[in-house]
Amino acid sequence: MTCRSLSSRTSLLRWWLFTTAVAIILVATAPAAWDAIVRVAEASPGKLPWVATRLVGFLSYFAIAGSVVYGLLLSTKILDSIARRPVSFALHQDLATIGLGLAGVHVVLLGLDSTVPFSLGEMLVPSAAPYRPLWVGVGQVTLYVVAVVVASFYVRRRIGQRAWRTLHCVTFLVFAGATTHGILTGSDSGSAWAWWSCVATTATVVFLTVYRIVAAVAPDVGGGRRPAVEPLSRPPTRQTASALGPAGPAGAGGGHTIKAWSRTPTPS
């Protein structure tokens, strides 16, 4: 997949659209979110960092999952009829970068939370956490892999297209790791909205992955490639032309006979 760089005007338009979308979401959800924050602050102020950690963790997961879905849509060329490929590729990269940034904020908020204290080493070293170390470790490794994938966007020309595409295959492991971390670590995993969000996202990724595989092997299904179609027009051989003669076998209209015969494919 080769994409040219976006012009400055197109880049500004992209960020303007992104900022507008974020503003619309904030305006629509801010009153309810603010009421929830106020209730938590009044009941137990110490839980605010924990609530913020969970919220940012979910936002990071949705951004990473959206980047994976967007990448699959790009690879299957489903988006080509909707948007230009350079714009779609840029949005795919932006979602991955936003997911990485939110994951970093998620880690920082863990250090500020007093419910389950995390030291700097416990936040950075996989499976060293005091809370569910195995599944927290899965999330930590996933974060590092996401950082590598995001960095690959900026060195794609240096490492080459083939190496970049091979490295991009690990995004499936990133999605699996992020989903596993969210389900087995998050305190909200048992709630219906969190469970069905993960199920819907996973189902979408699995469906698009299967669709991509089927679309790639479809030409080879049924015993290989289709045989070449025999041309409908074939010039008569020398023996046939001499047998027909200038006037054909009946002595008249031979030219029309040859013309009609030449349009009929030779039976095999």
Buried (B, 14 or more C-beta within 10 A) or exposed (E): BEBEEBEEEBEEEBEEEBEEEEEEEEEEEEEEEEEEBEEBEEEEEEBBBBBBBBBBBBBBBBBBBBBBBBBBBBBBEBBEEEEBBBBBBBBBBBBBBBBBBBBBBBBEBBBEBEBBEBEEEBBEEBBBBEBBBEBBBBBBBBBEBBEEBBEBBEEBEEEEEEEBEEBBEBBBEBBBBBBBBBBBBBEBEEEEEBEEBBEEBBEBBEEBBEBBEEEEEEEEEEEEEEEEEEEEEEEBEEEEEEEBEEEBEEEEEBEEBBEEBEEEEEEE
